């Protein structure tokens, strides 16, 4: 399920270090209010909400990986189309400004909190989907900087996988990576 919200104002920034995943649902009103900071200048943004798959822990199946890739691809492509239409509307279809348009997606640990998905899998699938949908920039947000190595490794895997032209072979490679990740996480 993907929900797209166009041309809305972003007026707060939320510090998710104490209200991420399941803790958000359990947080008190005061905790949530303390996690919010009003932005000095509101930003006009398009929002995409893609429900993450809820597979939890363990090795993913071929069908699950296919579903994750398709869901991410469709969500990113829909966001790109919506962002382009919104941009054109906001610039009153001025042809001189069309070349300035770039699609940037801010994302994070898609389904890795309450749903328990594998972080490496979710980073990799989002990088692949961003490439396949011609997203200009993918900004990956984490709570701390300690995950930079995981993101770098996912990019390296993506660069290798993007040389392959057959989706079945890409999924085969992701299955192998997933088995490796699962073994590493259990040791």
VOZA-591765 format. One line per field, with one value per residue: residue number from 0; residue in one letter; x, y, z of N, C-alpha, C, CB in turn. Coordinates in Angstrom, 1 decimal. Glycine has a CB too. Example, Ala and Ser with C-alpha at 12.3 -4.5 7.8 and 13.67 -1.06 7.14 Angstrom:
// VOZA-591765
n <- 0:1
res <- A:S
npx <- 13.2:12.8
npy <- -5.7:-2.2
npz <- 7.8:7.1
capx <- 12.3:13.7
capy <- -4.5:-1.1
capz <- 7.8:7.1
cpx <- 13.2:12.9
cpy <- -3.3:0.0
cpz <- 7.8:7.9
cbpx <- 11.3:14.1
cbpy <- -4.5:-0.6
cbpz <- 9.0:5.7
***
This chain:
// VOZA-591765
n <- 0:1:2:3:4:5:6:7:8:9:10:11:12:13:14:15:16:17:18:19:20:21:22:23:24:25:26:27:28:29:30:31:32:33:34:35:36:37:38:39:40:41:42:43:44:45:46:47:48:49:50:51:52:53:54:55:56:57:58:59:60:61:62:63:64:65:66:67:68:69:70:71:72:73:74:75:76:77:78:79:80:81:82:83:84:85:86:87:88:89:90:91:92:93:94:95:96:97:98:99:100:101:102:103:104:105:106:107:108:109:110:111:112:113:114:115:116:117:118:119:120:121:122:123:124:125:126:127:128:129:130:131:132:133:134:135:136:137:138:139:140:141:142:143:144:145:146:147:148:149:150:151:152:153:154:155:156:157:158:159:160:161:162:163:164:165:166:167:168:169:170:171:172:173:174:175:176:177:178:179:180:181:182:183:184:185:186
res <- X:X:X:X:X:X:X:X:X:X:X:X:X:X:X:X:X:X:X:X:X:X:X:X:X:X:X:X:X:X:X:X:X:X:X:X:X:X:X:X:X:X:X:X:X:X:X:X:X:X:X:X:X:X:X:X:X:X:X:X:X:X:X:X:X:X:X:X:X:X:X:X:X:X:X:X:X:X:X:X:X:X:X:X:X:X:X:X:X:X:X:X:X:X:X:X:X:X:X:X:X:X:X:X:X:X:X:X:X:X:X:X:X:X:X:X:X:X:X:X:X:X:X:X:X:X:X:X:X:X:X:X:X:X:X:X:X:X:X:X:X:X:X:X:X:X:X:X:X:X:X:X:X:X:X:X:X:X:X:X:X:X:X:X:X:X:X:X:X:X:X:X:X:X:X:X:X:X:X:X:X:X:X:X:X:X:X
npx <- 0.8:0.6:0.7:0.3:1.0:0.5:2.3:2.3:2.7:5.6:6.2:7.4:10.2:11.0:12.6:13.6:15.0:14.1:11.6:11.1:9.9:8.1:8.1:7.1:4.3:3.7:4.6:4.2:2.1:3.5:6.2:6.2:5.7:8.0:9.8:9.4:10.3:9.6:9.9:11.7:11.2:8.6:8.5:7.7:6.5:6.4:4.8:5.4:4.1:4.8:3.7:5.6:6.8:5.9:7.6:9.4:11.9:14.4:15.1:14.5:12.1:12.1:9.7:9.0:11.2:10.9:8.4:9.1:10.9:9.2:7.2:8.7:9.8:7.4:6.3:8.4:8.4:5.9:6.1:8.0:6.6:4.5:5.9:7.0:4.7:3.7:5.7:5.6:3.1:3.5:5.3:3.9:4.0:6.3:8.4:11.1:12.0:11.8:14.0:15.3:14.3:14.5:14.3:14.2:14.4:13.8:14.5:14.6:15.1:13.2:10.6:12.1:11.8:9.3:8.3:10.4:12.1:15.0:17.8:19.9:18.7:16.6:17.9:19.4:17.3:16.0:18.0:18.3:15.7:15.6:17.5:16.5:14.2:15.0:15.5:16.9:18.3:18.9:18.3:19.4:18.3:19.3:19.3:21.7:25.2:26.4:25.9:27.0:28.8:27.3:25.5:27.3:28.3:25.9:25.6:27.8:27.1:24.8:25.8:27.2:25.1:23.5:24.8:23.8:21.3:19.0:16.2:15.6:18.1:19.2:17.6:18.2:20.9:20.4:19.0:21.2:22.8:21.1:21.0:23.6:23.6:21.8:23.0:25.2:24.0:23.1:25.3
npy <- -1.2:2.1:5.6:8.8:12.1:15.3:18.4:19.5:21.2:21.0:21.3:20.6:19.0:15.8:14.3:11.2:9.5:8.6:7.8:5.7:3.2:0.7:2.1:4.5:4.3:3.7:5.9:8.8:11.7:14.0:13.1:12.8:15.4:16.7:15.6:17.0:19.6:22.9:24.0:26.9:27.9:26.8:23.9:23.0:20.0:16.7:13.8:10.4:7.4:4.2:1.1:-1.0:-4.3:-6.9:-9.1:-9.8:-11.4:-13.7:-15.7:-14.4:-15.2:-16.0:-14.9:-13.0:-11.2:-10.4:-9.1:-7.0:-5.6:-4.8:-3.4:-1.2:-0.2:0.6:2.5:4.4:5.2:6.3:8.4:9.9:10.6:12.1:14.1:15.4:16.4:18.0:19.9:21.1:22.3:24.1:25.8:26.9:25.7:26.7:26.5:27.2:26.6:23.9:22.2:22.5:20.7:18.1:14.8:14.0:11.6:11.1:8.7:5.8:3.3:1.2:-0.4:-1.6:-1.3:-1.6:-3.7:-5.4:-6.0:-6.9:-4.8:-4.5:-5.7:-3.9:-1.5:-2.1:-2.8:-0.4:1.3:0.0:0.3:3.1:3.6:2.2:3.6:6.1:8.0:11.1:11.6:9.8:10.0:8.7:8.3:7.9:7.1:7.5:8.0:5.6:3.6:4.0:2.3:0.0:1.2:1.9:-0.6:-1.7:0.0:-0.8:-3.5:-3.0:-1.6:-3.7:-5.5:-4.0:-4.2:-6.5:-7.6:-9.1:-9.6:-11.9:-13.0:-11.1:-11.2:-13.8:-13.4:-11.6:-13.3:-15.0:-13.1:-12.5:-14.9:-15.0:-12.6:-13.3:-15.5:-14.1:-12.4:-14.1:-15.1
npz <- 0.0:-0.9:-0.1:-1.3:-0.7:-1.7:-2.1:0.6:3.7:5.7:9.0:11.3:12.9:13.9:16.6:16.6:18.3:20.8:20.3:18.3:16.2:17.8:20.2:19.7:19.5:22.2:23.5:25.7:25.5:26.3:25.9:23.1:22.4:23.3:21.6:19.3:17.2:16.1:12.8:11.6:9.2:7.2:5.1:1.8:0.8:-0.8:0.3:0.7:1.7:2.3:3.0:4.9:4.3:6.5:7.5:9.4:11.4:10.1:7.2:4.0:1.5:-2.1:-3.2:-1.3:-1.5:-4.1:-3.8:-2.1:-3.6:-5.8:-4.5:-3.4:-5.8:-7.2:-5.3:-5.2:-7.9:-8.2:-6.4:-7.7:-10.1:-9.0:-7.7:-9.9:-11.3:-9.3:-9.0:-11.6:-11.5:-9.4:-10.5:-12.5:-15.0:-16.3:-18.9:-18.8:-16.3:-15.9:-16.3:-13.9:-12.1:-9.8:-8.5:-5.2:-2.6:0.7:3.1:5.2:7.7:6.5:7.6:9.6:12.3:14.2:12.5:12.2:10.0:8.0:8.1:6.2:3.9:3.4:3.0:0.7:-1.2:-1.5:-2.6:-5.0:-6.1:-6.3:-8.2:-10.5:-10.9:-11.6:-9.7:-8.5:-6.2:-3.3:0.0:3.0:6.1:9.4:13.0:14.2:13.4:13.2:11.4:8.9:7.6:7.0:5.1:3.1:2.4:1.4:-0.8:-2.4:-2.9:-4.4:-6.6:-7.8:-8.3:-10.1:-12.5:-13.6:-15.8:-15.7:-13.8:-12.3:-11.8:-10.2:-8.0:-7.2:-6.4:-4.3:-2.6:-1.8:-0.5:1.6:3.0:3.9:5.5:7.5:8.7:9.7:11.5:13.4:14.7
capx <- 0.0:1.4:-0.2:1.0:0.4:1.2:2.3:1.9:3.8:6.3:6.4:8.1:11.2:10.9:13.8:13.1:15.9:13.4:10.2:11.2:9.3:7.1:8.1:6.2:2.9:3.6:5.1:3.3:1.9:4.7:7.4:6.1:5.8:9.4:10.6:9.1:10.9:9.0:10.9:11.7:10.6:8.0:9.0:6.6:7.1:5.5:5.1:5.0:4.0:4.8:3.7:6.7:6.4:6.0:8.1:10.1:13.2:14.6:15.5:13.4:11.9:12.1:8.5:9.1:12.2:10.2:7.4:9.8:11.4:8.1:6.6:9.6:9.8:6.1:6.2:9.3:8.0:4.7:6.6:8.7:5.6:3.8:6.8:7.2:3.5:3.6:6.7:5.1:2.0:4.0:6.1:3.0:4.4:7.2:9.4:12.5:12.3:11.6:15.3:15.8:13.6:15.2:13.5:15.0:13.6:14.4:14.0:15.3:15.0:11.9:10.1:13.1:11.5:8.2:8.1:11.5:12.8:16.5:18.3:20.7:17.8:15.8:18.8:19.7:16.2:15.7:19.0:18.0:14.5:15.9:18.2:15.6:13.1:15.7:15.5:18.1:19.0:18.3:18.9:19.1:18.4:19.5:19.3:23.1:26.1:27.1:25.4:27.6:29.5:26.2:25.0:28.4:28.3:24.7:25.8:28.7:26.3:23.9:26.6:27.5:23.9:23.0:25.4:23.0:20.1:17.9:15.7:15.7:19.5:19.4:16.9:19.1:22.0:19.9:18.8:22.5:23.2:20.2:21.4:24.8:23.2:21.1:24.1:26.1:23.2:22.9:26.5
capy <- 0.0:3.4:6.7:9.9:13.4:16.3:19.8:19.8:21.9:20.3:22.4:20.1:18.0:14.9:13.5:9.8:8.6:8.0:7.4:5.0:1.9:0.4:3.1:5.7:4.0:3.7:7.2:9.7:12.9:14.8:12.6:13.1:16.9:17.0:15.2:17.8:21.0:23.6:24.6:28.3:28.2:25.6:23.4:22.4:18.7:15.6:12.7:9.0:6.4:2.9:0.2:-2.0:-5.7:-7.3:-10.4:-10.0:-12.0:-14.9:-15.6:-14.0:-16.1:-15.3:-14.2:-11.9:-10.3:-9.8:-8.2:-5.9:-4.8:-4.3:-2.4:-0.1:0.4:1.3:3.6:5.5:5.7:7.1:9.6:10.7:11.2:13.1:15.3:16.2:17.1:19.1:20.9:21.8:23.1:25.2:26.7:27.4:25.1:27.5:25.6:27.5:26.1:22.4:21.6:22.6:19.7:16.8:14.1:13.5:10.8:10.9:7.5:5.3:1.9:0.9:-1.6:-2.3:-1.1:-2.5:-4.9:-6.3:-6.4:-6.9:-3.5:-4.6:-5.9:-2.7:-0.5:-2.5:-2.7:1.0:1.8:-0.6:0.9:4.5:3.6:1.7:4.6:7.3:9.0:11.8:11.6:9.1:10.4:7.7:8.9:6.9:7.8:7.9:7.8:4.3:2.7:4.4:1.2:-0.8:1.9:1.8:-2.0:-1.9:0.6:-1.7:-4.6:-2.5:-1.3:-5.0:-6.1:-3.2:-4.7:-7.6:-7.1:-10.0:-9.5:-13.2:-13.2:-10.1:-11.8:-14.9:-12.8:-11.0:-14.5:-15.4:-12.1:-12.6:-16.1:-14.5:-11.7:-14.0:-16.2:-13.1:-11.8:-15.2:-15.6
capz <- 0.0:-1.0:0.0:-1.7:-0.3:-2.5:-1.9:1.9:4.5:6.8:9.9:12.5:12.8:15.1:17.0:16.8:19.1:21.9:19.9:17.1:16.1:18.8:21.3:19.3:19.9:23.6:24.1:26.2:24.8:26.7:25.2:21.7:22.2:23.6:20.5:18.2:17.1:15.0:11.8:11.5:7.9:6.8:3.8:1.0:0.4:-1.1:1.2:0.3:2.8:1.8:4.1:4.8:4.5:7.9:7.5:10.7:11.3:9.3:5.8:3.1:0.3:-3.4:-3.4:-0.4:-2.0:-5.3:-3.3:-1.5:-4.8:-6.6:-3.7:-3.3:-7.1:-7.5:-4.5:-5.7:-9.2:-8.0:-5.8:-8.8:-11.0:-8.3:-7.5:-11.1:-11.5:-8.3:-9.4:-12.8:-11.0:-8.6:-11.4:-13.5:-16.2:-16.9:-19.5:-18.5:-14.9:-15.9:-16.2:-12.5:-11.3:-9.4:-7.5:-4.0:-1.7:2.0:3.6:6.4:8.0:6.0:8.2:10.4:13.7:14.7:11.7:12.4:8.8:7.9:7.6:4.9:2.8:3.2:2.3:-0.7:-2.1:-1.7:-3.5:-6.4:-6.6:-6.6:-9.5:-11.5:-11.1:-12.0:-8.6:-8.6:-5.0:-2.2:1.3:3.9:7.5:10.6:14.2:14.5:12.2:13.4:10.3:7.6:7.0:6.4:3.9:2.1:1.9:0.6:-2.1:-3.1:-3.4:-5.4:-7.8:-8.5:-8.8:-11.2:-13.8:-14.1:-16.5:-15.5:-12.4:-11.6:-11.3:-9.1:-6.8:-6.8:-5.6:-3.0:-1.7:-1.3:0.5:2.7:3.8:4.6:6.6:8.5:9.4:10.5:12.6:14.4:15.3
cpx <- 0.9:0.3:0.7:0.3:1.2:1.1:1.8:3.1:4.3:6.7:7.2:9.2:11.0:12.2:13.3:14.0:15.2:12.0:10.2:10.5:8.1:7.0:7.3:4.8:2.7:4.0:3.9:3.2:3.1:6.0:7.4:6.3:7.3:10.3:10.4:9.8:10.2:10.1:10.7:10.9:9.9:8.5:7.8:7.2:5.9:5.8:4.6:5.1:3.8:4.7:4.8:6.1:6.7:6.5:8.9:11.5:13.3:15.0:14.3:13.3:12.0:10.9:8.5:10.1:11.5:9.2:8.0:10.3:10.3:7.5:7.4:9.6:8.5:6.0:7.1:8.9:6.8:5.1:7.2:7.7:4.9:4.6:6.9:5.9:3.3:4.5:6.2:4.0:2.5:4.8:5.2:3.4:5.4:8.4:10.8:12.9:12.3:12.9:15.9:15.3:14.5:14.4:14.5:14.0:14.4:13.7:14.8:15.1:13.6:11.5:11.0:12.9:10.5:8.0:9.3:12.3:14.3:17.0:19.0:19.8:17.0:16.7:19.0:18.5:15.8:16.7:18.7:16.8:14.8:16.6:17.3:14.5:13.7:15.6:16.9:19.0:18.2:19.0:18.5:19.3:18.4:19.5:20.7:23.9:26.8:26.8:26.0:28.2:28.4:25.7:26.1:28.4:27.1:24.9:26.8:27.9:25.4:24.6:26.9:26.2:23.3:23.7:24.6:21.7:18.9:17.5:15.8:17.1:19.8:18.7:17.7:20.3:21.6:19.6:20.1:22.9:22.4:20.6:22.7:24.5:22.6:22.1:24.9:25.3:23.0:24.1:27.0
cpy <- 1.2:4.5:7.9:11.2:14.5:17.7:20.2:20.5:21.0:21.4:21.9:19.1:17.1:14.2:12.1:8.9:8.0:7.6:6.7:3.6:1.7:1.4:4.3:5.5:4.0:5.0:8.1:11.0:13.9:14.4:13.0:14.6:17.3:16.6:16.0:19.2:21.7:24.2:26.1:28.7:26.9:25.2:22.8:21.1:17.8:14.5:11.4:8.1:5.1:1.9:-0.9:-3.4:-6.1:-8.8:-10.8:-10.7:-13.3:-14.7:-15.3:-15.1:-15.3:-14.4:-12.9:-10.8:-9.6:-8.8:-6.9:-5.0:-4.1:-3.1:-1.1:0.6:1.2:2.6:4.8:6.1:6.7:8.4:10.5:11.4:12.3:14.3:16.1:17.0:18.3:20.3:21.8:22.7:24.3:26.2:27.2:26.9:26.0:26.6:25.9:26.9:24.5:21.7:21.6:21.4:18.5:16.1:13.6:12.8:10.7:9.6:7.0:3.8:1.4:-0.5:-2.3:-2.0:-2.1:-3.8:-5.9:-6.7:-6.2:-5.5:-3.6:-4.8:-4.6:-1.6:-0.8:-2.4:-1.3:1.6:1.3:0.1:2.4:4.5:3.2:2.8:6.0:8.4:9.7:11.7:10.8:9.4:9.5:8.3:7.7:7.8:8.3:7.6:6.4:3.3:3.1:3.2:0.3:-0.1:1.8:0.4:-2.2:-1.2:-0.2:-2.9:-4.2:-2.2:-2.6:-5.6:-5.3:-3.5:-5.8:-7.0:-7.9:-9.9:-10.8:-13.4:-12.3:-10.7:-13.0:-14.4:-12.2:-12.2:-14.9:-14.4:-12.3:-13.8:-15.7:-13.6:-12.4:-14.8:-15.3:-12.6:-12.9:-15.7:-14.6
cpz <- 0.0:-0.9:-0.4:-1.3:-0.9:-2.0:-0.5:2.7:5.6:7.8:11.2:12.1:14.1:15.4:17.4:17.7:20.2:21.5:18.5:17.2:17.1:19.9:21.0:19.7:21.4:24.3:24.6:25.3:25.1:25.9:23.7:21.5:22.4:22.4:19.3:18.3:15.9:14.1:11.7:10.2:7.4:5.4:3.1:0.5:-0.1:-0.2:0.5:1.5:2.2:3.0:3.9:5.0:6.0:8.1:8.8:10.4:10.5:7.9:4.9:2.0:-1.0:-3.6:-2.5:-1.0:-3.3:-4.9:-2.8:-2.6:-5.5:-5.8:-3.6:-4.7:-7.4:-6.6:-4.9:-7.0:-9.1:-7.4:-6.9:-9.7:-10.3:-8.1:-8.7:-11.4:-10.5:-8.6:-10.6:-12.3:-10.2:-9.4:-12.5:-14.9:-17.0:-17.5:-19.1:-17.1:-14.9:-15.7:-14.7:-11.6:-11.0:-8.4:-6.4:-3.1:-0.4:2.6:4.8:6.5:7.7:6.6:9.2:11.9:14.1:13.9:11.7:11.1:8.9:7.3:6.3:3.7:2.4:2.6:0.9:-1.6:-2.4:-2.7:-4.9:-6.9:-7.0:-8.0:-10.6:-11.9:-11.5:-11.0:-8.6:-7.4:-3.9:-0.9:2.3:5.3:8.5:11.8:14.6:13.3:12.3:12.2:8.9:6.9:6.3:5.1:2.8:1.5:1.0:-0.8:-3.0:-3.7:-4.6:-6.7:-8.6:-9.1:-10.0:-12.5:-14.4:-14.7:-16.3:-14.0:-11.7:-11.1:-10.2:-7.9:-6.3:-5.9:-4.3:-2.0:-1.1:-0.2:1.7:3.6:4.6:5.7:7.7:9.4:10.3:11.7:13.8:15.1:16.4
cbpx <- -1.0:2.2:-0.8:1.2:0.4:0.6:1.4:1.5:3.2:7.6:5.1:7.2:12.7:9.7:14.5:12.9:17.1:13.3:9.3:12.7:10.3:7.2:9.5:6.3:2.5:4.5:5.9:3.6:0.6:4.9:7.5:4.7:4.9:9.9:10.2:7.6:12.4:8.1:10.7:13.0:11.6:6.4:10.1:6.1:7.7:5.6:4.4:5.9:2.9:6.0:2.3:7.7:7.1:4.7:9.0:9.3:13.8:13.3:16.2:13.6:10.5:12.2:7.3:9.5:13.5:9.6:6.5:10.9:12.2:7.1:6.3:11.0:10.0:4.9:6.5:10.7:7.7:3.7:7.5:9.6:4.6:3.3:8.2:7.5:2.3:3.9:8.0:4.6:1.0:4.9:7.4:2.8:3.2:7.8:9.3:12.7:11.4:10.9:16.3:15.4:12.3:16.7:12.8:15.7:13.3:14.1:14.1:14.8:15.4:11.8:9.7:14.5:11.0:6.9:7.8:11.1:12.3:17.0:19.2:21.7:16.8:15.1:20.1:20.2:15.0:15.7:20.4:17.8:13.4:16.8:19.4:14.9:12.2:15.3:15.2:17.8:19.3:18.4:18.6:19.9:17.2:20.7:18.7:23.6:27.2:26.7:23.9:28.6:30.3:25.0:24.7:29.8:28.3:23.5:26.5:29.8:25.4:23.2:27.9:28.1:22.8:23.2:26.9:22.7:20.4:18.2:14.3:15.3:20.5:18.7:15.4:19.6:22.7:18.6:18.2:23.5:23.1:18.8:21.7:25.8:22.3:20.0:25.0:26.4:21.9:22.2:27.6
cbpy <- 0.0:3.5:6.9:9.9:13.5:16.3:20.5:18.5:23.1:19.5:22.9:19.5:18.6:13.9:14.2:9.1:9.4:9.0:8.7:4.8:0.8:-1.0:3.5:5.8:2.6:2.6:8.0:10.1:13.6:14.8:11.1:12.7:17.6:16.4:13.7:18.0:20.9:24.7:23.9:28.9:28.8:25.7:22.4:23.3:18.0:15.2:12.9:8.5:6.8:2.6:-0.5:-1.7:-6.7:-7.2:-10.7:-10.9:-12.3:-15.7:-17.0:-12.6:-16.8:-16.4:-15.0:-12.3:-11.0:-11.0:-8.9:-6.3:-5.7:-5.3:-2.9:-0.5:-0.7:0.3:3.2:4.9:4.6:6.4:9.3:9.8:10.1:12.5:14.8:15.2:16.1:18.6:20.3:20.8:22.3:24.6:26.1:28.9:24.8:28.6:25.7:29.1:26.7:22.0:22.2:23.9:19.3:17.1:12.9:14.8:9.4:12.2:6.4:6.0:1.5:0.8:-2.6:-1.9:0.4:-1.7:-4.4:-7.5:-5.5:-8.0:-2.9:-5.8:-7.0:-2.2:-0.3:-4.0:-3.4:1.8:1.3:-2.1:0.9:5.1:2.5:0.4:4.8:7.8:8.4:13.2:13.0:7.5:11.9:6.4:9.8:6.0:7.0:7.1:8.8:3.7:2.7:5.5:0.4:-0.9:3.4:2.1:-3.0:-1.3:2.0:-2.2:-5.3:-1.2:-0.6:-6.0:-6.1:-1.7:-5.1:-8.6:-7.0:-11.4:-9.0:-14.4:-13.0:-8.7:-12.2:-15.7:-11.7:-10.2:-15.6:-15.5:-10.7:-12.7:-17.3:-13.8:-10.6:-15.0:-17.0:-12.0:-11.4:-16.3:-15.8
cbpz <- 1.2:-2.3:1.4:-3.3:1.3:-3.9:-2.9:2.7:5.1:6.3:10.3:13.5:12.7:14.8:18.2:15.4:19.6:23.0:19.8:16.7:16.4:19.4:21.7:17.7:19.4:24.2:23.0:27.7:25.2:28.2:25.4:21.2:23.3:24.8:20.1:18.0:16.9:15.5:10.5:11.5:6.8:6.7:3.9:-0.2:1.7:-2.7:2.5:-0.9:3.9:0.8:4.2:5.9:3.5:8.7:6.3:11.6:12.8:9.4:5.3:2.5:0.4:-4.5:-3.1:1.0:-2.4:-6.1:-2.2:-0.6:-5.7:-6.9:-2.3:-2.9:-8.2:-7.2:-3.0:-5.8:-10.2:-7.1:-4.7:-9.6:-11.5:-6.9:-7.0:-12.3:-11.4:-6.9:-9.8:-13.8:-10.1:-7.5:-11.9:-13.5:-17.1:-15.9:-21.0:-18.4:-13.9:-17.1:-17.1:-11.9:-11.9:-8.8:-8.1:-3.3:-2.3:3.0:2.5:7.6:9.4:4.5:7.2:10.0:13.9:14.7:10.3:13.1:7.6:7.1:8.7:5.0:3.2:4.4:3.1:-0.7:-1.5:-0.4:-3.1:-6.3:-5.5:-5.5:-9.4:-11.1:-9.9:-13.3:-7.2:-8.9:-4.4:-2.5:1.7:3.7:7.8:10.4:15.3:15.8:12.2:14.7:10.2:7.9:8.0:7.4:4.3:2.8:3.1:1.3:-1.9:-2.2:-2.3:-4.9:-7.5:-7.4:-7.7:-10.9:-13.5:-12.9:-18.0:-15.9:-12.4:-12.6:-12.5:-9.5:-7.2:-8.0:-6.5:-3.3:-2.5:-2.4:-0.1:2.3:2.9:3.6:6.0:8.0:8.5:9.6:12.1:13.8:14.3
***
